[in-house]
Amino acid sequence: MLMKELWIGVVEVLTDATSGAGNTRAFTNVVTWAASATEYADSVKSVFAEYGWDLLGVENVRQIADHTNLTTNIEY
């Protein structure tokens, strides 16, 4: 089993028409724990389904750790 890490991506979602006024299609950034890009999409889809929303697309999915300049050295 792979270790889960934080992943981020841009997702396109279609919300329930009763969720509010206006357009029900939106793009948003989502952060979740996953071990792969596929698991990321599955996780987002599962959470959105709990709200009655449909995941229409996922793009620019990546591990957050890959895009940070974290270091173990602390400079004073």
C-alpha positions as CSV (number, residue, x, y, z in Angstrom):
1,M,0.0,0.0,0.0
2,L,1.3,3.4,-1.0
3,M,1.7,6.2,1.5
4,K,-0.9,8.9,1.0
5,E,0.3,12.4,0.5
6,L,-1.5,15.7,-0.1
7,W,-2.5,16.3,-3.7
8,I,-4.0,19.4,-5.3
9,G,-5.8,19.8,-8.6
10,V,-8.3,22.0,-10.5
11,V,-11.6,20.3,-10.8
12,E,-14.7,21.2,-12.8
13,V,-17.9,20.5,-10.9
14,L,-21.6,20.6,-11.7
15,T,-23.6,21.4,-8.6
16,D,-27.2,20.6,-7.8
17,A,-29.5,23.3,-9.2
18,T,-31.0,23.7,-5.7
19,S,-27.5,24.6,-4.2
20,G,-28.0,28.3,-5.0
21,A,-28.8,30.8,-7.6
22,G,-26.9,31.3,-10.8
23,N,-24.6,29.0,-12.7
24,T,-24.2,25.5,-11.3
25,R,-21.0,24.7,-13.2
26,A,-17.7,25.8,-11.5
27,F,-14.0,25.3,-11.4
28,T,-12.2,25.1,-8.0
29,N,-9.0,23.9,-6.5
30,V,-9.3,20.9,-4.3
31,V,-6.8,19.4,-1.8
32,T,-7.1,15.8,-0.6
33,W,-5.1,12.9,0.6
34,A,-4.2,10.3,-2.1
35,A,-1.5,8.0,-3.2
36,S,-1.9,8.7,-7.0
37,A,-3.7,11.0,-9.4
38,T,-6.3,8.4,-10.0
39,E,-7.0,8.0,-6.3
40,Y,-7.2,11.8,-6.1
41,A,-9.9,12.0,-8.7
42,D,-11.8,9.1,-7.1
43,S,-11.6,10.8,-3.7
44,V,-12.9,14.1,-5.0
45,K,-15.7,12.4,-6.9
46,S,-16.8,10.5,-3.8
47,V,-16.9,13.7,-1.6
48,F,-18.7,15.7,-4.3
49,A,-21.3,12.9,-4.7
50,E,-22.2,13.3,-1.0
51,Y,-23.4,16.8,-1.9
52,G,-25.2,15.6,-5.1
53,W,-22.6,17.2,-7.3
54,D,-21.0,15.7,-10.4
55,L,-17.3,15.8,-11.1
56,L,-16.9,16.8,-14.8
57,G,-13.2,17.0,-15.1
58,V,-9.8,17.1,-13.3
59,E,-6.7,18.9,-14.5
60,N,-3.2,19.9,-13.3
61,V,-3.2,17.2,-10.6
62,R,0.0,17.1,-8.6
63,Q,1.5,16.3,-5.2
64,I,1.8,19.3,-3.1
65,A,5.2,18.2,-1.8
66,D,6.6,18.2,-5.3
67,H,6.0,22.0,-5.6
68,T,7.4,23.3,-2.3
69,N,10.8,24.2,-1.3
70,L,10.7,22.6,2.1
71,T,14.0,21.9,3.8
72,T,15.1,20.3,7.1
73,N,17.6,23.2,7.6
74,I,16.4,26.1,9.7
75,E,18.1,29.3,9.1
76,Y,18.2,32.1,11.8
